[in-house]
Amino acid sequence: MADMITTEDPLTGEEIEIPADVEAGEIVDSPATGAELEVISVDPVTLEEAPELEEDWGE
Amino acid sequence: MKVGLLYSRIRRDEKLLLSELRDRGHEVAKIDVRDEQFGLSDPPESFESVDIVVDRCLATSRSLYITRFLDAYDVPVVNSAATADVCSDKVKNSLALERAGVPTPATEVAFTTDSALETIEAFGYPCVIKPVVGSWGRLMAKVESRSAAEAILEHKATLGHYQHKVFYVQEFVEKPGRDIRVVAVDGEPIAAMTRSSDHWLTNAAKGADVQPFEVDDRVRELVATASEAVGGGLLGVDLMETGVSEPDDSETRETGSHADYTVHEINHTVEFKALNDAVDVDVPAAAVDWLESNVERGTEATV
């Protein structure tokens, strides 16, 4: 199992566990609410609510 | 080499690329496009001393403009602004394929709901309406009746953005429950997979089942021509098998008994995580091999 770290869910204020190898810009699902959270920084890890999907996103 | 990775969201695809680049000892500058400002003459500081920029922008609008800026600054970028311009727009994509002689679904474009309805009636039912800019199968409509066509056109006309009033209408291709995604670099396939679904949309992003696909000579030829038609680069070329005699026969699927292929789309910021999981080929490694050879060629050209 991947190494995990503990950080704060910005929506609920709860402590949540996310993979330790996250990158800034990555989206993680909150294990507390299922909401998409964006990794804003990694040292230390801070999260924000991820932006909504926009029409021109994709490949 | 020093690689600038343009991003606004790190997907698993970008993580795979970052990991491969770092494992090979390359310096990587992650450049979040949301933090940058672009002037007319000099590149932002983040782009200084990079050997190559890899455009992995999730937002097509950003990808289009930033690659233009990088071209203007003479900063090497893959894929190129020209490739992004053609691939990001379904009309330009279809025109490029047609001009290159690559089989592509019959397509017509109309600019009013009345003329679009005429086009749809001429195609017959079912046919398909697609947004000219869009991805992951969003806002695609399989039109099965005149009343559905009228409703879809009315909705599109009121959506707001002018692009929705460019009505891109396409024949419905009777594919055998799957399409084919080939990821290629400058027309040379890295690997390919089929994407199968009971739904008419078979995008991996919509949860289609993916299986490895062995590239045959015809696919190889079509991918090479299609890639050249849009300016080359790291691309996802999407094909459908046409003329399949028994679309529901699983044996037919496996043996690939069909008349030909049609290329319906080429993607310029291709997602490859699903392909990487489906095949034995290391897709990010092949992509990084290609980046290294691009930088090598660029270095030789300036010596």
Boltz contact constraints between the chains, C-beta under 6 A:
constraints:
  - contact:
      token1: [A, 23]
      token2: [B, 10]
      max_distance: 6.0
  - contact:
      token1: [A, 25]
      token2: [B, 7]
      max_distance: 6.0
  - contact:
      token1: [A, 25]
      token2: [B, 9]
      max_distance: 6.0
  - contact:
      token1: [A, 25]
      token2: [B, 10]
      max_distance: 6.0
  - contact:
      token1: [A, 25]
      token2: [B, 32]
      max_distance: 6.0
  - contact:
      token1: [A, 26]
      token2: [B, 10]
      max_distance: 6.0
  - contact:
      token1: [A, 56]
      token2: [B, 59]
      max_distance: 6.0
  - contact:
      token1: [A, 56]
      token2: [B, 60]
      max_distance: 6.0
  - contact:
      token1: [A, 56]
      token2: [B, 61]
      max_distance: 6.0
  - contact:
      token1: [A, 56]
      token2: [B, 133]
      max_distance: 6.0
  - contact:
      token1: [A, 57]
      token2: [B, 58]
      max_distance: 6.0
  - contact:
      token1: [A, 57]
      token2: [B, 59]
      max_distance: 6.0
  - contact:
      token1: [A, 58]
      token2: [B, 135]
      max_distance: 6.0
  - contact:
      token1: [A, 58]
      token2: [B, 136]
      max_distance: 6.0
  - contact:
      token1: [A, 59]
      token2: [B, 135]
      max_distance: 6.0
  - contact:
      token1: [A, 59]
      token2: [B, 267]
      max_distance: 6.0
  - contact:
      token1: [A, 59]
      token2: [B, 269]
      max_distance: 6.0
  - contact:
      token1: [A, 59]
      token2: [B, 270]
      max_distance: 6.0
  - contact:
      token1: [A, 59]
      token2: [B, 271]
      max_distance: 6.0
